[in-house]
Amino acid sequence: MSKNCSFSLSLCLRSTRRFTSFHFLAGLQAQIVLVNDTVSGFIGTDVVLHCSFTNPLPNVKITQVTWQKATNGTKQNVAIYNPAMGVSILSPYKERVTFRNPSFKDGTIQLSRLELEDEGVYICEFATFPTGNRESQLNLTVLAKPTNRMEGTKRPLIAKSGRTEKILVATCTSSNGKPPSTVTWDTKLKGEAEFQEIRNSNGTITVISRYRLVPSREAHRQQLMCVVNYQLDRFTDSMTLNVQYEPEVTIEGFDGNWYLNRKDVKLICKSDANPPAHTYEWKLPNGTLPGSVEIQNNTIYFKGPVTYSVAGTYICEASNAIGTRSGLVEVNVTDKPLPQGAPGGIIGIVGGVIAAALILGVAVTVIIVYRRQQKNRTDTDNDLIDLPPSHKPAPPPKRKQEMKSHLTAEDIQVVHVDNMKHEEEIQKFPLQTPYYDMAASEPSPYTDRLNSGNKDCDVHYAELDTSALASSPSPRTSIHAGGDLVEYATIQPNLR
């Protein structure tokens, strides 16, 4: 009996231990330390590291709250709150870390004046009795706002013909940023950019971009803009290129209509140059300038009326600090003024417009008339269809061709005539009109005279029915002679 009781007691004790253990594990799972997953801030600013503890077990007591930083696999104490001993802040965080509202449930701290070295993993730990320590960790990221600047080259940009070497035009720098910035160029110039990243010892990154191009006349006064993007910030700076180039020369004043005795003519030498041209020189390739000319800087004036001596090739040379370029114009002199083409051209244009308008008007009129005729015909047909049978007009009489579609024996006369006595026998034989010559024959005065009295509408063409010829009661005449026999047939319509 005692053995059974001992055995039963043992089972009861084991059951009690299992229940207590399950209740203890459920309590452990209910105890949670809540923190932010990630916190970030710029150098010199303040950040708040939140930490709270959920404890549903009334018998569990909080003995201490501790903040630690994980460094190279070890833990370094930052700040401690003990209900009995108060708050303790350890070096190097003294004067920079404070507990916001220390209690058994809240261990939130504030870290002021962030430094790059503050970045890392922080652990918030609650010490409890009798359940032990509970902790959670968060990541603190320290951001560094970069310093941006754009700088143009000190080297002068000079455009020279045949030059292909790209030279440095501008440099854009984003210094000590964390994370690194993105540097781009906004311009219409046809250059190229190169990029460089430098990792500094304090963990920041410096980005440098250099823009290069071949100096040209087209690049002068073009804008070059540097664009730096960092987080949500955007930095821009720009410059206008100053490219130096030798003069490009053009000569104005000759309008192609210099004639004898014309007055007040001149030639002007113009140049596009950077820096501007400081010297102009006029000359002729073969000979000297006429004595009637006067030169004032870039303009050559021709005194008095125009003569043939003014004609020739005039060259103007313009010079600046970069080089010298020239331009020329061929001057011709005519006896009389050339006709001005402007009025005639205007008249021609106006005439063309008027002609086009007339053609368009005629076309529109024709289309309108045609459509009206079509509409009238349609209306007439509809009116005829709608009339009763007693009011409909009688159908038009049939044409002669439609009255009789086949030839009969009475419509055909056949005669055999000697070919050699063609015209003589034809005159003796009384032909009835209208008739059709079934044989191919050459035209003759007789046939022309015979046909002249007949209209085309009186002659009817029909296929000759040989069976009708065989049974024809019409007289056939055979003239026996040495020539060939030719058959002629006259066709008379039998109107019935």
Residue pairs with C-beta under 8 A, 6 or more apart in sequence:
24 131
27 56
27 57
27 60
27 131
28 131
30 54
30 55
30 56
30 57
31 53
31 54
31 55
31 56
31 57
31 60
31 128
31 131
31 134
32 53
32 54
32 134
32 136
33 51
33 52
33 53
33 54
33 124
33 125
33 126
33 134
33 135
33 136
34 50
34 51
34 52
34 53
34 54
34 136
35 49
35 50
35 51
35 124
35 136
35 137
35 138
36 49
36 50
36 138
37 138
37 139
38 138
38 139
38 140
38 141
39 47
39 48
39 49
39 138
39 139
39 140
39 141
40 47
40 140
40 141
40 142
40 143
41 47
41 114
41 140
41 141
41 142
41 143
42 114
42 142
42 143
42 144
42 145
43 114
43 115
43 116
43 142
43 143
43 144
43 145
44 113
44 114
45 113
45 114
46 110
46 111
46 112
46 113
46 114
47 110
47 111
47 114
47 140
48 100
48 108
48 109
48 110
48 111
49 67
49 108
49 109
49 110
49 111
49 122
49 124
49 138
49 140
50 108
51 65
51 67
51 106
51 107
51 108
51 109
51 124
51 136
52 105
52 106
52 107
52 108
53 62
53 65
53 104
53 105
53 106
53 107
53 126
53 134
54 105
55 62
55 104
55 105
55 128
57 131
60 128
60 129
60 130
60 131
61 128
61 129
62 83
62 104
62 105
62 126
62 127
62 128
63 82
63 83
63 127
63 128
63 129
64 80
64 81
64 82
64 83
64 126
64 127
65 80
65 81
65 82
65 102
65 107
65 124
65 125
65 126
65 127
66 77
66 79
66 80
66 81
66 124
66 125
66 127
67 77
67 78
67 79
67 80
67 97
67 107
67 109
67 122
67 123
67 124
67 125
68 75
68 76
68 77
68 78
68 122
68 123
68 125
69 75
69 76
69 78
69 120
69 121
69 122
69 123
70 76
70 120
70 121
70 122
70 123
70 137
71 120
75 123
76 90
77 90
78 89
78 90
78 93
78 97
78 109
78 122
79 87
79 88
79 89
79 90
79 93
79 97
79 99
79 109
80 87
80 88
80 90
81 87
81 88
81 99
81 102
81 107
82 88
83 104
87 99
87 102
89 95
89 97
89 98
93 111
96 111
96 112
96 113
97 109
97 110
97 111
97 112
98 109
98 110
98 112
99 107
99 108
99 109
100 106
100 108
100 109
100 110
101 108
107 124
107 126
111 118
111 140
114 142
115 142
116 142
116 144
116 178
116 202
116 203
116 204
118 140
118 142
119 140
119 141
119 142
119 203
120 139
120 140
121 137
121 138
121 139
121 140
122 137
122 138
122 139
122 140
123 135
123 136
123 137
124 135
124 136
124 137
124 138
125 133
125 134
125 135
126 133
126 134
126 135
127 133
128 134
142 178
143 178
143 179
143 231
144 176
144 177
144 178
144 203
144 204
145 177
145 230
145 233
146 174
146 175
146 176
146 177
146 181
146 204
146 206
146 207
146 228
146 230
147 174
147 175
147 176
148 172
148 173
148 174
148 175
148 181
148 228
148 235
148 237
149 172
149 173
149 175
149 237
150 170
150 171
150 172
150 173
150 226
150 237
150 238
150 239
151 170
151 171
151 172
151 173
152 169
152 170
152 239
153 167
153 168
153 169
153 170
153 171
155 167
155 168
156 244
157 167
157 169
157 215
157 219
157 241
157 242
157 243
157 244
158 215
158 243
158 244
158 245
158 322
159 215
159 216
159 217
159 219
159 220
159 243
159 244
159 245
159 322
160 215
160 322
163 214
163 215
164 214
165 214
166 191
166 192
166 212
166 213
166 214
167 212
167 213
167 214
167 215
168 210
168 211
168 212
169 191
169 211
169 212
169 213
169 224
169 241
170 210
170 211
170 224
170 226
170 239
171 208
171 209
171 210
171 211
172 183
172 185
172 208
172 209
172 210
172 211
172 226
172 228
172 237
173 206
173 207
173 208
173 209
174 180
174 181
174 183
174 206
174 207
174 208
174 228
174 230
174 235
175 204
175 206
176 200
176 202
176 204
176 205
176 206
177 204
177 205
177 206
177 207
177 230
178 203
178 204
178 205
179 205
180 197
180 205
180 207
181 207
181 228
181 229
181 230
182 207
182 228
182 229
182 230
183 195
183 207
183 208
183 209
183 226
183 227
183 228
184 193
184 209
184 226
184 227
184 229
185 193
185 209
185 211
185 224
185 225
185 226
185 227
186 225
186 226
186 227
186 236
187 211
187 222
187 223
187 224
187 225
188 222
188 223
189 213
189 219
189 222
189 224
189 241
190 213
191 211
191 212
191 213
191 214
192 211
192 212
192 213
193 209
193 210
193 211
193 212
194 209
194 210
194 212
195 207
195 208
195 209
196 207
196 208
196 209
196 210
197 205
197 206
197 207
197 208
198 205
198 206
198 207
198 208
199 205
200 206
209 226
211 224
213 219
215 243
215 244
215 245
216 243
216 245
217 243
217 245
217 248
217 272
219 241
219 243
220 241
220 242
220 243
220 245
220 274
221 240
221 241
221 242
222 240
222 241
223 238
223 239
223 240
223 241
224 238
224 239
224 240
224 241
225 236
225 237
225 238
226 236
226 237
226 238
227 234
227 235
227 236
228 234
228 235
228 236
229 235
242 274
243 274
244 274
244 275
244 321
244 322
245 273
245 274
245 322
246 273
246 320
246 322
246 323
246 324
246 325
247 271
247 272
247 273
247 277
247 318
247 319
247 320
247 323
247 324
247 325
248 271
248 272
248 273
248 325
249 269
249 270
249 271
249 316
249 317
249 318
249 325
249 326
249 327
250 269
250 270
250 271
250 327
251 267
251 268
251 269
251 270
251 314
251 316
251 327
251 328
251 329
252 267
252 268
252 270
253 265
253 266
253 267
253 268
254 265
254 267
254 329
254 331
256 332
256 338
257 334
257 337
257 338
258 265
258 306
258 310
258 331
258 332
258 333
258 334
259 306
259 333
259 334
259 335
259 336
259 337
259 338
260 305
260 306
260 307
260 308
260 333
260 334
260 335
260 336
261 305
261 306
262 305
262 306
262 337
263 304
263 305
263 306
265 302
265 306
265 310
266 299
266 300
266 301
266 302
267 282
267 299
267 300
267 314
267 316
267 329
267 331
268 298
268 299
269 280
269 282
269 298
269 299
269 300
269 316
269 318
269 327
270 298
271 277
271 280
271 298
271 318
271 325
273 318
273 320
273 322
274 320
274 322
275 320
275 321
275 322
276 320
277 298
277 318
277 319
277 320
278 319
278 320
278 321
279 317
279 318
279 319
280 297
280 298
280 316
280 317
280 318
280 319
281 316
281 317
281 319
282 289
282 295
282 300
282 314
282 315
282 316
283 289
283 314
283 315
283 317
284 312
284 313
284 314
284 315
285 313
285 315
287 312
289 295
289 300
290 302
290 309
290 310
292 302
292 303
292 304
292 307
292 309
292 310
293 300
293 301
293 302
293 303
294 300
294 301
294 303
295 301
298 316
298 318
300 314
302 310
306 333
307 333
308 333
310 331
310 333
311 331
311 332
311 333
312 330
312 331
313 328
313 329
313 330
313 331
314 328
314 329
314 331
315 326
315 327
315 328
316 326
316 327
316 328
317 324
317 325
317 326
318 324
318 325
318 326
318 327
384 392
384 393
400 460
400 493
400 495
401 460
403 493
403 495
403 496
404 493
404 494
404 495
404 496
406 465
407 462
407 464
407 465
407 468
407 491
408 468
408 494
409 468
409 471
409 472
409 473
409 474
410 474
410 492
410 494
411 468
411 491
411 492
411 493
411 494
412 464
412 465
412 468
412 469
412 472
412 474
412 489
412 490
412 491
413 431
413 432
413 474
413 475
413 489
413 490
413 492
414 469
414 472
414 474
414 476
414 487
414 488
414 489
415 429
415 476
415 477
415 487
415 488
416 476
416 477
416 478
416 479
416 485
416 486
416 487
417 425
417 426
417 429
417 477
417 479
417 485
417 486
417 488
418 425
418 479
418 481
418 482
418 483
418 484
418 485
419 483
419 484
419 485
419 486
420 481
420 482
420 483
421 479
421 481
421 483
422 486
423 444
423 446
425 479
426 446
426 488
427 446
429 477
431 490
432 490
432 492
433 453
433 454
433 458
433 490
434 454
434 458
434 459
434 460
434 490
434 491
434 492
435 488
435 489
435 490
435 491
435 492
436 459
436 460
436 461
436 462
436 489
436 490
436 491
437 447
437 488
438 464
438 487
438 488
438 489
439 486
439 487
439 488
441 447
460 491
460 493
462 491
464 489
469 489
478 485
479 485
